[in-house]
Amino acid sequence: MTSPTPTAFPPVTQERIASTLEAMDLKYFREDGGECRTAFPGLVVFFEVEREGFKATSRWMAVVDQPEDVEKLREFANLMNRTLPLVRVHPVLRQDGTAIAIMEAPFFSGDGFADTQLREMCEYFFSAIHHVAGQLRETFPGLEESFNDGAKEA
């Protein structure tokens, strides 16, 4: 790793991510450990910060519970992973035989990121996960709504 130079950009931190989300006029939550979380309809987003950069991860808030749909989710992920640059879709099989869809993208830089770069990376990821969620809703119609049927309005 190269040593920082006077022209190096600041490293990504949870505070910079929070500031970026605020600048994008997005609501977010800070965990006790300082990690940022944000959400969109049907999606929750997590940010992990490391010395080399950060990773954005999102979960589609639906559960695939039929064996044939679990296989369909695997095929869906393979298709998305062939067509999406940077963002990867993972079907995660759970112990009870159900599966969920996770999307993630790593953003690496040993020299940090400018504020505009950080915002553009977040915008790209958010755009990509909305695209994937739309495709998931088409592939599994009504599944997301059935997941939320028991929710009460505040």
Order of alpha helices (4+ residues) and beta strands (2+ residues): alpha-beta-beta-beta-beta-alpha-beta-beta-alpha-alpha
